[in-house]
Amino acid sequence: MKYFITEAERKELHSTCLFEVQKGTYHDRYWCEDSICLHADIFDELKLFELFHTALPHFDYYGRTEVHPENWEVLLLLSHNYGDEKEAAILELESWVENCFKVENAFTICGI
């Protein structure tokens, strides 16, 4: 993947300056094995805050944000309007999200 990394890859970095995307609602712990992560530098370089805040008005850069299927659809739809790396990053997340929604009714973005 170009933008997101697995939890195993995050461990190798020895870094916590990443957004963690967890399946389901927050699990009372961070860095779950089936999570994927996006480095805060990439998030900031791509200027994803505007997209996330528009699609998810409750988005919390430093806290936890639950994303339900209807929220995901808005995020995905709005990303198409940009047609640049913002869209590419969201599309990279799409397969993981689809698999998540097969078993969960939400995923949680854990801020930095």
N, C-alpha and C positions, 0 to 999 in steps of 0.2 A: 504494500500500500504506500502511496505517496504522502498522505497527510496523517493518517491514523496509525498507531502502533498497538500491538498486543500488550497485555500486562507483562508477559515474559520479556518482551523487548524493553518495556519501561524499567523493569528490575535491573536489566543490564546497564541502563543509563545511570542508575543510582540517583534519579531525579524525582521530585514530586511537583515540579512546576508544570503540571499538565492538567487538563480537564479530563476527568474520568467519566466514561459513559457506561453506566451499570444497567444490566437487565433488571426490570422490575422497579419497585420502589427501593429507596435507600436501605441498605442491609445492616445498618449500625456499624459498618466498617468500610474502609476504603481499600482499593487495589484488589478487587475480586479477580479471580483467575479468568473469568469469561468476559471481563470488561475490555473495552478498547479506549485508547487515550489519544488526546490531541495536545501537543505542546503549546503552552501559552504564547510562545513567540510566533508560532504559525497562526494561531487564532488572531493575534494582534496584527501580524503582517497582512493577512487576508482581509482585515477589517470586518471580521465576522460578527462583531458586537451589534452593529446596525441591523443585520439580517436576523440574528437571534432575538434581539429585543423587539423588532417589528413583528416577527412570527410568534414570539413567546413573550408577551408583555410582562410576565412574571419572572423572566430570566434573571438569574442572580449570578453575576460573574464570580463572586466569592463564596456563594452558598450552593444549595442544591435546588435543582429545577426538575420537576417531574414533567415528562412529555408523554402525552397520550396520543393515540392514533390520529385524532382530529387535529392536534397541534402539529404532529409530524407532517400531515398533508399540507398544512399552511406553510411550514418551513420549506418543504420540498417545492411547492408551487412558487413561492417567492424567490427561491434560489434560481429558478429558471429565468427570472427577470434580469438577473445579473449576467448570466451567460459567460462568466469568467471563472477564475479559480474558486470563487465562493461556491458556485454551482458544482464544480468538480469535486470539492471537498464534501459537500452534502451528498452527492451521488456516490461517493466512495463509502459513505456510511449506510447507504440504502439497503444493501444485502444484509448487513448485521441487524438493522432495525426490523426488516421483514422477518428474519428468524426470531428475533426477540418477541415480536407481536404474535407469533404462533403459540407462545406459551405464557406470555405476560400481557397485562393490559396497559403497561407503561414502561418507559425507561427513565433513568435519572441521570442528569448531567451534574456531576459534582465539580463545582468551581475550584479555582486554585486557592 
